Amino acid sequence: MGERMTDTALSARLSFLTEIDRLKGVLRASPVADGSRRENSGEHSWHVAMTALVLADHAGPDVRVERAVRMLLVHDIVEIDAGDVPIHLEVDAGAQAEKERAAADRLFGMLPDGQAGEMRALWEEFEAGESADARYARAVDRLQPLLLNLAAGGGSWIDYDVTLAQIDARVGARVARGLPDVWPEMRAMLAPWFEARGR
């Protein structure tokens, strides 16, 4: 009986791993750094996880960086069903949140109960953004597209006619909350691009 339960759990895990490969097909608004194409959500998940590791010495003293990395690897899985919504696109936030909750139910529900609950809890904690780990993870998640858009000569900022004031409000506040010593330097890097365009 125990062996059969283990086989069932393994089968569920392997099915989940196959299913989440679909994240590579979800295109995001941000380009890759060379501007040649749009980034996909699988690439984004890898890049934000690496960003969290590389910037670990900028995390607050209460941040468990390895746990934040786990959040970053999990947080966009719901985009398989719900899609990616660019931060500078006006959408019905309530309807999108409902789509994401339904996606979380289905996707994390593919896993055995204990693992499903653990991953769902990480996703919910990231979404709430209240713990030190989540604040750091969310800051990293907002920082990474800034780097890509800047490297690509504007990327989605051009597509959505974004202003520096919008960056400050929609992105900067979150980055500053989890990476307070990084945001001033990042903003100083961004400002000339926007100022040169009167944005």
SVG drawing of the C-alpha trace seen along z (x, -y; Angstrom):
<svg xmlns="http://www.w3.org/2000/svg" viewBox="-14 -67 40 69">
<polyline fill="none" stroke="black" stroke-width="0.4" points="0.0,0.0 2.8,-2.5 4.7,-1.7 1.5,-2.3 0.9,-5.6 4.5,-6.6 4.1,-5.7 0.9,-7.8 2.7,-10.8 5.6,-10.5 3.3,-10.3 1.5,-13.5 4.8,-15.3 6.0,-14.3 2.7,-15.4 3.0,-18.7 6.6,-19.2 5.5,-18.5 2.5,-20.9 4.6,-23.8 6.8,-23.6 3.9,-25.5 5.2,-28.6 7.8,-28.9 5.1,-29.7 3.7,-32.6 5.1,-35.8 5.7,-38.9 5.7,-42.6 9.4,-43.0 12.0,-42.1 15.1,-40.1 18.1,-42.4 19.3,-42.5 15.8,-43.5 15.5,-40.7 12.3,-39.3 9.9,-39.2 10.9,-37.4 8.7,-34.4 7.6,-33.7 9.8,-30.6 12.8,-32.8 11.5,-35.5 11.2,-33.0 14.8,-31.8 16.1,-35.4 14.3,-36.7 15.5,-33.7 19.1,-34.5 18.6,-38.2 17.5,-37.3 20.6,-35.3 22.9,-37.9 21.4,-40.7 21.2,-38.7 23.5,-41.0 21.0,-43.8 18.2,-41.8 17.1,-42.9 18.3,-41.1 15.0,-39.3 14.9,-38.0 15.5,-34.3 16.8,-34.6 16.5,-30.9 12.8,-31.1 12.3,-34.2 13.9,-32.3 11.3,-29.5 8.6,-32.1 10.0,-33.6 10.1,-30.2 6.5,-29.6 4.8,-33.0 4.2,-33.1 3.1,-29.5 -0.5,-30.7 0.2,-32.5 -0.1,-29.2 -3.9,-29.6 -4.3,-33.3 -1.7,-34.8 0.7,-37.6 -0.7,-41.1 1.8,-43.9 2.0,-46.3 1.4,-49.3 -1.8,-47.9 -5.1,-48.8 -7.1,-45.7 -9.9,-44.6 -7.7,-43.6 -10.5,-41.7 -11.2,-39.5 -7.5,-38.9 -7.1,-37.9 -10.0,-35.4 -8.4,-33.9 -5.1,-33.5 -6.8,-31.9 -8.5,-29.4 -5.2,-28.7 -3.5,-28.2 -6.3,-25.7 -5.8,-23.7 -2.0,-23.8 -0.9,-23.4 -3.8,-20.9 -1.9,-18.6 0.7,-17.9 0.3,-15.6 -1.5,-17.3 1.5,-18.3 3.5,-19.7 0.4,-21.3 -0.3,-23.1 3.3,-24.2 3.6,-25.7 0.1,-27.3 1.1,-28.9 4.3,-30.4 2.3,-31.8 -0.3,-33.3 2.4,-34.8 4.1,-36.4 0.8,-37.8 0.0,-39.3 3.5,-40.9 3.6,-41.4 6.4,-39.1 10.0,-40.2 10.7,-37.3 7.7,-38.3 8.7,-42.0 12.2,-41.1 10.8,-38.7 8.3,-41.3 11.0,-43.9 13.2,-41.6 10.3,-40.8 9.8,-44.5 13.5,-45.3 14.3,-42.7 12.0,-44.1 13.6,-47.6 17.0,-46.1 15.7,-44.4 13.8,-47.4 16.8,-49.7 19.2,-47.3 16.8,-47.0 16.5,-50.7 13.1,-51.1 11.2,-47.9 7.7,-47.9 8.1,-51.5 7.8,-52.6 4.9,-50.1 2.9,-51.5 4.1,-55.1 5.4,-54.9 6.5,-57.9 9.1,-58.1 6.2,-59.1 4.5,-55.9 7.7,-53.9 8.0,-55.6 4.4,-54.8 3.9,-51.3 7.4,-49.9 9.7,-52.1 7.5,-51.9 7.7,-48.1 11.4,-48.0 12.1,-50.5 10.1,-48.5 12.2,-45.3 15.5,-46.7 15.7,-50.2 19.4,-50.7 19.1,-49.5 16.2,-51.6 18.0,-55.0 20.8,-53.7 18.3,-51.9 16.3,-55.1 19.4,-57.1 20.1,-54.7 16.6,-55.0 16.0,-58.7 18.2,-59.8 16.3,-57.5 13.0,-59.1 14.3,-62.6 15.8,-62.4 12.3,-61.6 10.4,-64.2 8.7,-61.3"/>
</svg>
